[in-house]
Amino acid sequence: MDRLDFNVFLAKLTEGKSINETEFCFADDPEETSRWLGCIVGKDMPYWVGGCDIPAGAVFRTAQELADAPVFGGRSLRERWDTVRIRSIMGISPDEWAKMFLHP
């Protein structure tokens, strides 16, 4: 599994409990560049993304802001979701993550 329903993903990201350190790429990127996002609970701007249009990455107050920021080739994660391929979540495969956090 390298895909996840956007609404499920956004709900888990909003919870901030089980989705930190998510590595992904875009299927339409011939270089398959690794990109990262996550949430560090307790910070003023807990949501973060790396490997985007902003060289040092970006931080956001909410998961919605992260999802809607046009920082991936001038488009948002929400807009590009159909091409997102998840490589790992919290350092484990998407399949293992789903067994632990979606279907325990």
N, C-alpha and C positions, 0 to 999 in steps of 0.2 A: 504494500500500500504506500503510495507516495502522494495521494490526494486526500483532502479532507473538505467536507462541506464548509463553505465560508462562514455560515451562521454558527456552526458548531465551533469552528476555530475562533471566531470573534468572541463567543461566549466564554470559552476557556481562557482566552487572552485577557478578557475583562476580569475574570475571577482572579487572575494573577497567581494561581496556585500550582498549576501543573503544566505550564507551557513555556517556561523560561528556556533560553538558549535553543531556539529553533533555527536549524540550518535548512536553507532551501535554495533553489535556483529557479530560473525561468526556462521552460521547455523551448522557447523560441530564441534562447541565447546560445549561439553556436559554441561559445567558450564554456558554457555551463558554470559561470561564475558563482561561487558560494556567497550567499547573503545570510544575514543573521538578524533575528529579532527576539525580543523577550520583555520581561517585566521584572523589575526589582522592587518588591513591595517595601513600603516605608520611605521611599524617596518622593520628593515633590513632583518630579517628572519621571515616573517609574518605567514608562514604556520607551523602549529604545530600538533602533535599527542600525545595522551596519552594512556596508557593501551597497550603498545607495548613491544618489547624485551628490550628496554632501560628503566630501572626502573624510571627515572625522566622524561620520555618522550623525544621527539625529535623536533627540529625546522628545517625549510628548507627555502631556498630563493624562490623556485617556487612550484607551485602545481604539476608540473611534477616530481620534486625531491621527494615530499611527496608520490606521487602515485607509484613511482618506487623504493623507499627505502625498502630493505628487512628486515623490522622490525616487521613482524607478523609471528612468528614461522620460521624466516629465509626466508620468502617470502614477496613479495610486496602486497600492496593493489590492484594493478592492477591484479596481478596473482590470488589473492583470491576473486576478485570481485563477482564471481558467488555465493559465500557463504555469502556475506555481507547482513545483515538484518538491515535496518535503523530503529531506535527506535524513534528518534526525530531530528529535525533540528531547531535550534534557539529556542529551548524550546517548539516547537509545533509538533503535529503529522505530519508524512510525507504527509498525505492526505491534511491537512490544508496548509502546506507549498506549496504543488503543486498548490493548488487553488490560492494562493497569488503570487507565483513567476514563475510558469510555464504556468498557464492558467488564467491570471488575467482577 
